[in-house]
Amino acid sequence: MKILVIGREGQVGWELARVLAPLGPLTCLGRPELDLREPDRIRRTLAEARPDVVVNAAAYTAVDRAEQEPELAHQVNALAPAVLAEAARDCEAAFIHFSTDYVFDGAQSRPYREDDDPNPLSVYGRTKLEGEQRIHRVGGASLILRTSWVFSLRRPCFVTQVLHWARTQDRLRIAQDQVGSPTWARLLAEATGMLLVRLGPNPAQALSGLSGIYHLAASNSASRLEWARQILRLDPNAHQQRLTAEAIEPAYSRNFPTPATRPAFSALDSSRFASAFGLRLPSWEEGLRLAMDPDS
Ligand SMILES: NC(=O)c1ccc[n+]([C@@H]2O[C@H](COP(=O)([O-])OP(=O)(O)OC[C@H]3O[C@@H](n4cnc5c(N)ncnc54)[C@H](OP(=O)(O)O)[C@@H]3O)[C@@H](O)[C@H]2O)c1
């Protein structure tokens, strides 16, 4: 199976570059080789590579900055995925794309399912939703995997930020009123790899009747506060911390105003993915424990 991954340097793309390597000839492109703002280059790249599957892990993910750069976010998150889906369809390749829990408004209190109505609160969420809709209109063999609160210890993210604060501050306040499904980038990449194994040598054909949106995130949910506390408990260098997990003070999102509004509750129910493909991600606690193991 010939695979093309886009977004090589991102949290998920970096893991995909390793996990997918045993599956067949693999090309991983970063922004310097393929800028998603250039539709002609996207078409040319796919036509020349003629992959069996295209996995797009690139996106404009700066949620707050997107409020100031809506056009750029729109190009990368809404327009480019449709060009990729079209170019993948034209070379009879399957297209796998990642989307986000931020397509929801967070008014619900049970984990979101694929048939729940989206209502994004931010430019980022709106552009990602439009990307999903445009891929759907292309009509090829495509999977849109919505995930949530992705982290990886090799790029700045909530986990690395909390560790930094715990080492540099004597007081820490974290929001208890934002709930999601913290998902380790490596497990997401591994589930994608196993999914491709299950689809077999002709993934586009195997996807017949299965194309569409699936939620794929860690099971169970956590508030930012619970997540932060567990990060400190699992920190292999806990002796460097200036405060304990229990010393983190509960706060509210309104205490930390940000340019973009985030949903208060965006945990995802991944059971549709589990029943379609026989794969699931472990709980967020288990994913975090694995990620924070110093030998990972
Ligand atoms: N992070 C989260 O919490 C989260 C939550 C839910 C869903 N998701 C979705 O999951 C997917 C993977 O996210 P991630 O966390 O791995 O993202 P990430 O670490 O921010 O990586 C995104 C990648 O996209 C690349 N990129 C940005 N603009 C580009 C452009 N114009 N042309 C080509 N590449 C470009 C970036 O390149 P540079 O390295 O050059 O900047 C970066 O490598 C995305 O679809 C995201 O929307 C993420």
The ligand as a Tripos MOL2 file, in Angstrom:
@<TRIPOS>MOLECULE
LIG
   48    52     1     0     0
SMALL
NO_CHARGES

@<TRIPOS>ATOM
      1 N1         -4.2510   19.6480   18.7030 N.am      1 LIG1
      2 C1         -5.4710   19.3730   19.1320 C.2       1 LIG1
      3 O1         -5.7780   19.5290   20.3240 O.2       1 LIG1
      4 C2         -6.5070   18.8350   18.1780 C.ar      1 LIG1
      5 C3         -7.7910   18.5500   18.6860 C.ar      1 LIG1
      6 C4         -8.7570   18.0570   17.8070 C.ar      1 LIG1
      7 C5         -8.4500   17.8590   16.4840 C.ar      1 LIG1
      8 N2         -7.2260   18.1400   16.0060 N.ar      1 LIG1
      9 C6         -6.9460   17.9210   14.5790 C.3       1 LIG1
     10 O2         -6.0120   16.8590   14.4620 O.3       1 LIG1
     11 C7         -5.1650   17.0850   13.3270 C.3       1 LIG1
     12 C8         -3.7270   17.0230   13.7460 C.3       1 LIG1
     13 O3         -3.4980   18.0280   14.7200 O.3       1 LIG1
     14 P1         -2.0960   18.2180   15.4500 P.3       1 LIG1
     15 O4         -2.3820   18.4780   16.8720 O.co2     1 LIG1
     16 O5         -1.1690   17.1530   15.0350 O.co2     1 LIG1
     17 O6         -1.6610   19.6080   14.7850 O.3       1 LIG1
     18 P2         -0.2590   20.3690   14.8490 P.3       1 LIG1
     19 O7          0.6740   19.6800   15.7830 O.co2     1 LIG1
     20 O8         -0.5600   21.7940   15.0480 O.co2     1 LIG1
     21 O9          0.2900   20.1420   13.3790 O.3       1 LIG1
     22 C9         -0.3410   20.7040   12.2760 C.3       1 LIG1
     23 C10         0.6180   20.6360   11.1250 C.3       1 LIG1
     24 O10         0.0000   21.2830   10.0090 O.3       1 LIG1
     25 C11         1.0030   21.9870    9.3340 C.3       1 LIG1
     26 N3          0.4750   23.0990    8.5570 N.ar      1 LIG1
     27 C12        -0.1110   24.2350    8.9950 C.ar      1 LIG1
     28 N4         -0.3910   25.0510    7.9680 N.ar      1 LIG1
     29 C13         0.0520   24.4130    6.8480 C.ar      1 LIG1
     30 C14         0.0690   24.7430    5.4780 C.ar      1 LIG1
     31 N5         -0.3970   25.9070    5.0240 N.pl3     1 LIG1
     32 N6          0.5970   23.8580    4.6050 N.ar      1 LIG1
     33 C15         1.1010   22.6750    5.0450 C.ar      1 LIG1
     34 N7          1.1250   22.3070    6.3330 N.ar      1 LIG1
     35 C16         0.6060   23.1770    7.2290 C.ar      1 LIG1
     36 C17         1.9230   22.5090   10.4290 C.3       1 LIG1
     37 O11         3.1660   22.8000    9.8460 O.3       1 LIG1
     38 P3          4.3570   23.4750   10.6780 P.3       1 LIG1
     39 O12         4.9680   22.3350   11.4680 O.co2     1 LIG1
     40 O13         5.2420   23.9850    9.5910 O.co2     1 LIG1
     41 O14         3.7230   24.5230   11.5180 O.co2     1 LIG1
     42 C18         1.9510   21.3380   11.3980 C.3       1 LIG1
     43 O15         3.0150   20.4530   11.1200 O.3       1 LIG1
     44 C19        -5.6110   18.4220   12.7400 C.3       1 LIG1
     45 O16        -6.5290   18.1810   11.7100 O.3       1 LIG1
     46 C20        -6.3250   19.0990   13.8960 C.3       1 LIG1
     47 O17        -7.2890   20.0290   13.4320 O.3       1 LIG1
     48 C21        -6.2370   18.6080   16.8320 C.ar      1 LIG1
@<TRIPOS>BOND
     1     1     2 1
     2     2     3 2
     3     2     4 1
     4     4     5 ar
     5     4    48 ar
     6     5     6 ar
     7     6     7 ar
     8     7     8 ar
     9     8     9 1
    10     8    48 ar
    11     9    10 1
    12     9    46 1
    13    10    11 1
    14    11    12 1
    15    11    44 1
    16    12    13 1
    17    13    14 1
    18    14    15 2
    19    14    16 1
    20    14    17 1
    21    17    18 1
    22    18    19 2
    23    18    20 1
    24    18    21 1
    25    21    22 1
    26    22    23 1
    27    23    24 1
    28    23    42 1
    29    24    25 1
    30    25    26 1
    31    25    36 1
    32    26    27 ar
    33    26    35 ar
    34    27    28 ar
    35    28    29 ar
    36    29    30 ar
    37    29    35 ar
    38    30    31 1
    39    30    32 ar
    40    32    33 ar
    41    33    34 ar
    42    34    35 ar
    43    36    37 1
    44    36    42 1
    45    37    38 1
    46    38    39 2
    47    38    40 1
    48    38    41 1
    49    42    43 1
    50    44    45 1
    51    44    46 1
    52    46    47 1
@<TRIPOS>SUBSTRUCTURE
     1 LIG1         1 GROUP 0 **** ****
